[in-house]
Amino acid sequence: MKKIWDISPPVNARSIVFPGDTAYQQHWSATLSPDCPVNVSAITLSPHVGAHADAPLHYDPRGAAIGSLDLAPYLGPCRVIHCIGCLPLVTWAHMAHATQDLPARVLVRTYQQMPQDRWDPELAAFAPETIARLADLGVTLIGIDTASIDPASSKTLPSHQLIRQRDLRVLENLLLDAVPEGDYELIALPLKLTDADASPVRAVLREL
């Protein structure tokens, strides 16, 4: 059996969200009892909690919602590239050692250990020039182990605007702590949320 790496952080009330975003909340609508045969919960959360896929609607008022996107970019050969400690932006120089014969999906690990119990205002992000070079090489999906492909303080979101222009897909908040650099099969399908700007994903990597 092929080895699987689960690259989705746990999602619960302790999950870290972007400041001002909607935290995970859960309550029980029904509980097991002599009069009720099941437990049923209700949850409230931002679609950006945990590992998630952004839709063009997130950064483009006329962009497509997540439920209408083609699933092909979220499934297939993928390369994990280590750029640990590369702050504040992941540049091409940080990635160049692993860019020969790139597959269509590239995930970047920037943390030695992803902080799951605190917000990181100094998170690493992509330099727009890096995204442009990846797109030029045929990459259609990029991912990162931080909460955003742009710096947390950015108001112009140049990397998000570049993936809009180049029609790339993006995954954020991936848990890559245990994943060696190398090639894998990515499986990270978003939910068919027809009006949403993003979707949680259960992202996994499988050995080729």
N, C-alpha and C positions, 0 to 999 in steps of 0.2 A: 504494500500500500504506500502511495506517495505521501511524504510528510507535508503537513499543513501548519502554517504559522497564522495564528489569529492576530491580526493587526488592528483590532478594534478595541479602544479602551472601554472599561465598564461604564455603563450608563445608569445613573441613579441620582439620588438627591444630593450627593457629594460631587457630582460632575461639575467641572469648571466651565463657565460660559463667558463669552466676551462681555465685558462690563456693559450693563444695560440690557442685555439679552434675557430671554425668558429661561429661567432655571427649570430643571426637571422637578415635577411634582407628581405624586401618585396618591390616590385614595381608593378605598374599597367601596364599590357600589353594591356589592353583595358578598356575603361570606357564608361558608359552609355552616349549616345548622340543621336541626330536624326539619325545618321548613324550607330550606334552600339547598339544592344538591351541588352547587358550584361556588367557587370563588370567582369574582369578576372585578377587575380594577379599572379605574379611569386614570389616564395620564395627561398631563399638560407639559409641553416642552417646546423649545425652539427646534426647528429642523436642523440647526447647526450644532446641536449637542452631540458630543462624541465624534466618532468617525463619520464624515458626511460628504456628500457631493453637492457642490453649488450648481444652481441652474443659471443660465444667462439672465433670467428675471431678477436675480440677486443684485446685479450691477448694471442692468439695462432696462429702463421702463417698458420697452417694447420687446424684451427678451422672452424666450420660451420658458415655460414652467418646467419643473423637473420631470413631471409625469409624461411629457410629450417627447422627451429626448430619446434618441437611438441608444440602445443598451450596448452596442458593440464596443464602444471605447472602454467600457467598464469591465471587460472580460477578455483576457488573452495574455500573450507574452508581455513581460514587464521586467524592468531592471531597477534594482535598489542601489542607489549610489550614496556612499557615506560622505557627508560634508559636516562632520561633527565639530561643533564650536565655531562654525563660520558665521560671524556676525558683522554687521547687522544684515547683510544681504548675501545670498548664495550667488556667486559670480561664476562665469564660465571657467575661470582658472581653478576654482574649487572642484569642479566636476570633470575637468578635461581628462583626468586619468582613466575614466570609465565610460567614455562616450563613443568608442569605436563600435560600429554596427549596432546602433541603438534600436531596440524594439519600439513599438508605437506608444508604449507607456513607461513613464519614468517616475519613480518615487525617490524622494530625497530625505535622508535621515540627518537631522541637525543636532539632536540631543544625544548625549551619552545615556541619559535617563530622562524620559519625558516626565515633566512635573504634572502629576494627576491630582494634587491636593492644593494647588495654588495657581493663581493667574500669573502669567509671565508677560509683563509689559515690554520686555526687551526681546521678544520672540524673533527668531530668524525668519526671513522672508526671501522671496525670489527677486533678484535684480531683473527688471524688464528685459534687458539685453540677453539674459540667460534664456528666458522664455522664447524670445525671438529666434535664437539659434536652435533651440530644441524644435521649434515649429518648422524651421527651415530644413531640419533633418528628418521630418516626417512624423515627429511625435504628436500624438493627438490627445493624450491625457497626461497631466502632471499631478503629483501628489507630494505632500509634505507632512511632517510630524508636528507642526505647529498649528495654531488656530487660524492662520491666515497666510496667503501668499504675498500679502503686502504688510509693511510694518503696522503694528497696532495703532500707532498715532496718525497714520496716513489719512488724509481727507480726500485725496484725489485718486487713490487706488490705481496707480499706473499699471501694475501687473494684472489686476482684474480687467482693466480696460484693454490690455493687450490680448488676453485670452479671448475677450469678446471679439476683437478685431480679427484674430486668427482662428476663431471657432474651435478653441481647445476646451477640453473638459478638465475639471479639477476635483481633487480629493484633499481634504484637510483633516487635521487632528488624528492622523494615523499613529498607531503605536508600533514603532519600528525598533524598539530597544533590543530585541532578541534576534533580529534578522541580519544575517551576514550580507555583506555586499555581494551582488550577483544577480543572476537571471532566474525568474520564477514565472508562474502563471498567476495573474491577478483575477480575483473574483470579488467585485464590490458593487453589487447592483442596487441602485436607488429604488425606493418605493414609487408606485405609480400615483403620486400625489398631483392631481391634475391642475391645481392652482398655486402650488407652493414654490418658493424661491430656493429650496434646498431639500435634501432628504437624508436622514440617517442611513448608513449602510453597515452591513456586517461584512467588513473587508477581511479577506483572507488571501494568503499567498500559498501556492502549492508548488512543490518542486517539479521541475520539468521532467 
